[in-house]
Amino acid sequence: MCAQEDETCDYGCLLTEYFYWALTTHLGGQDGPLAPPGRCADIADEWQPCQQRVLGLVSPVTVALFEAPGFALATRLPLGDYDPGRRHRKP
């Protein structure tokens, strides 16, 4: 269900949804080598600028914030290959 159609999704919820969609789009997660084929069509009812280039045209301010120095935002998508013990190991 689209957050806009969910009556329990208040402004904070909508903001979180936007941040998720925008950041994952910026990192190529909606239309890139890690995205499944047809992803843009699958999410079209929830999110339109599913390509990084289009996001930059639609919301350049958002992209500028993602790329601004000083924010500790992700710069690449996680691959889902996690090792919980890794954080306790010495490099």
C-alpha positions as CSV (number, residue, x, y, z in Angstrom):
1,M,0.0,0.0,0.0
2,C,1.2,3.5,-0.8
3,A,2.0,5.6,2.2
4,Q,-0.2,8.4,0.9
5,E,-3.2,5.9,1.0
6,D,-2.4,4.8,4.5
7,E,-4.4,6.9,7.0
8,T,-2.0,6.0,9.8
9,C,1.0,7.4,7.9
10,D,1.4,10.9,9.3
11,Y,3.9,13.5,8.2
12,G,6.8,11.7,9.8
13,C,5.9,8.5,8.1
14,L,5.7,10.3,4.7
15,L,9.1,11.9,5.3
16,T,10.6,8.5,6.1
17,E,9.1,7.0,3.0
18,Y,10.4,9.9,0.8
19,F,13.9,9.6,2.3
20,Y,14.0,5.8,1.7
21,W,12.8,6.1,-1.9
22,A,15.0,9.1,-2.7
23,L,18.2,7.7,-1.2
24,T,17.8,4.2,-2.6
25,T,17.1,5.8,-6.0
26,H,20.1,8.0,-5.7
27,L,22.2,4.9,-4.9
28,G,20.9,3.0,-7.9
29,G,18.7,0.6,-6.0
30,Q,15.5,1.2,-8.0
31,D,17.0,1.3,-11.5
32,G,20.5,0.1,-11.5
33,P,22.6,-3.1,-11.7
34,L,21.4,-4.2,-8.3
35,A,17.7,-3.6,-9.0
36,P,15.5,-6.4,-10.3
37,P,14.3,-6.1,-13.9
38,G,11.1,-4.1,-14.2
39,R,11.5,-2.5,-10.8
40,C,10.5,1.0,-12.0
41,A,7.2,-0.4,-13.4
42,D,6.6,-2.4,-10.2
43,I,6.9,0.7,-7.9
44,A,5.3,3.2,-10.3
45,D,2.2,3.5,-8.1
46,E,4.4,4.6,-5.1
47,W,7.5,6.2,-6.6
48,Q,8.0,7.9,-10.0
49,P,11.6,9.2,-10.3
50,C,13.1,5.7,-10.0
51,Q,16.1,6.6,-12.0
52,Q,19.0,8.6,-10.5
53,R,19.1,11.0,-13.4
54,V,15.4,11.7,-13.1
55,L,15.6,12.2,-9.3
56,G,18.3,14.8,-10.0
57,L,15.9,16.7,-12.3
58,V,12.8,16.4,-10.1
59,S,14.5,17.2,-6.8
60,P,18.0,18.6,-7.2
61,V,17.9,19.9,-3.6
62,T,17.5,16.3,-2.3
63,V,20.4,15.1,-4.4
64,A,22.5,18.0,-3.2
65,L,21.8,17.1,0.4
66,F,22.7,13.4,-0.2
67,E,26.0,14.6,-1.7
68,A,26.8,17.3,0.8
69,P,29.9,16.8,2.9
70,G,29.3,16.4,6.6
71,F,26.4,14.0,6.4
72,A,27.1,10.4,7.2
73,L,24.7,9.0,4.6
74,A,25.2,5.8,2.7
75,T,27.2,6.1,-0.5
76,R,26.5,2.6,-1.8
77,L,23.8,0.1,-1.4
78,P,24.3,-2.8,1.0
79,L,24.5,-6.2,-0.7
80,G,22.9,-8.2,2.0
81,D,26.0,-10.2,2.7
82,Y,26.4,-9.7,6.4
83,D,28.7,-11.2,9.0
84,P,27.6,-10.3,12.5
85,G,30.9,-11.3,13.9
86,R,32.8,-8.9,11.6
87,R,32.4,-5.9,13.8
88,H,34.2,-7.6,16.7
89,R,37.2,-8.7,14.6
90,K,40.3,-6.6,14.5
91,P,41.1,-5.3,11.0
